[in-house]
Amino acid sequence: MAGLFSRPDCFRPFRVPLVVAAIFFTAAFSFSAPVFCGNEEYSEEAAVFEAARKFLDAEVRGDHRAVYDCLAPSSYYVRKNSYEQYLSQALASEDRLVDYTIVGITYVEDNENRDKWPSVEKFAQVVVDLVFLHVPTQQRSEINIGFIFMKEDGKWFKS
């Protein structure tokens, strides 16, 4: 019994294109399946990752306005510090974030304490490896930290 690709008369010219097409479609649909399936957890993690990247990129660029805008409106820091106060503190710091790697998102959870955090819909933790530069000495240091992000009015912010 001859197989489909063993007939030299009509299928041989299509062997490579068929195999390539099969590989392409398998890869395309397997990588994007969570989006097509409406996987809410995947989309939440993608949104948290994007918010973390936006915050950290602004820190690396030294874009203080963008950093402050990434902070959660309901956070204790934002409620107690204006942008001008934050800017003064940021400019006085001798340390600068120069590089980072997002290691992962350890959780995305619903806010179970609406009495304490009424405007927060969800919490997430993003684990990041950070590289700081101490400007006066030019010494670099690396730390690993978990940042908390909060979802308010459908948008993710750094806490």
N, C-alpha and C positions, 0 to 999 in steps of 0.2 A: 504494500500500500504506500503510495507516494504522498509526501506531505505537501502542503500548500506552496511552499517556496522551492520545492524540488522540480516543479514543471518549468523547464527552460523556455518553453514556447511563449507564455503570456505573462507570467508573474515576475520573472527575474528582473526586469527593468524597474519594478516598483518596490523591490525588497528594501533598499536603503531608505528611500523616502518614507515608506510605511513604518519602519523601525524608528526613524528619527521623529516622526509625527507622534507615534505612540509614547515615546519617552518624553517629548515636550508636553503633551497633554496630561500625562500622569504627573509630571513634576509641577506643572502650573496649577492643577487642581488640588494637589496635595498640600502645597504651600499656602494656598489661599482659602482652603476649606473652612477655617474658622470664621472668616469674614462672610463667605457665602452661606454658612449655616446659621448666621445670626448669633454667634457665640458672644454673649454679653461680657463674660469674664475676659475674653481675649481683647475685646475692644476697650474695656476699662483699663487693662494693663497697658495697652498701646497708648492710651490717653495719659496715663500716669508717667510712662516712659518719656513721652513727648514733653510733658510739663517739667520733668526733672532735667531733661536735656536743655530745654529753653532756659531754665534757671541757671544751670551750671555753665552753659555757654556764655551767658551774660556776665557771670562772675569772672570767667577767664578773660573776656574782652574788657573787663573793667567798666562795663555799662551799668552804672549805679542805678539809673532810672529804671532800666529793664529789670534789674535784680529786685528792686523795691516793688515793682508792679507784679512780680511773680509771688510775692508774699500774700498769704491769705488775709483778706480784709478782717476776719474775725479773730485773727491770731493776737495773742497778748502783746507781742512786739509792735504790731501795726497800730493797735489801739492806744499804745502808750508812747509811740514815737512817730513824729511826722517824717516826711521824706527828708526835710532839711536836717533833722536830728540824725537820721540814718546816714545821710551823706557825710556829715561831720565825723561820725564814728568810723565810717568806711575809709575816708581819706586819712584819718589819724592812724589807722592800722599799719603796722610794719610788715604784715604778712599778706601775700597775694596768692590766690588760687591760680596755678599755671597749667594744670592738666588734671584730667579725671577719667575714670572708667566706671561706667555703671555696671555693677556686678549682677544685680538682679532686683526683682521686686519680690519681697518676702510675703506680703499679703495685701489684699484689697478687701476691706470689710465695711459693712453698713455701720452707720453710727447708731450704737445701741444706747446712747446716753443723750437724748435730745434735750433733756432738762439743762445739762451742763453746756452742750454745744448745739444750740437750736438751729443755727444756719448751716451746719455741716451735714452733708448727706452721707459721705463715706470717708474713711481713712485708708491710707496706704503707706507702706514703708519701702523706701528705695535704698538699697545698699550700694555704696559708692566707695571706690578707692580714689583718694584725693592726693594731689601733689601740691604742696605749698612752698612758696619761696619766701624766706625771711630776707627782706630787701636790704637791710644794712649789712648783713654778713654774706648774702648771696647763697646761703645754705638752704638746701631743699630737704623737706621732710614729707614722708608719706604716712597717711592714716587711712583706716577703713572706718566708715561711719554709716549709720542708718538714718536717713532723713525721713521725716514724717510729712506726708502731703495730705491735704484735705480737699474734698470736693464740695464747692459751694456754688449754688445756682447753676449747676451743670458743668462747672469748670474746675480743673485741678489747680491747686496752689501749694507752694511750700509753706509749711506751718510756721 
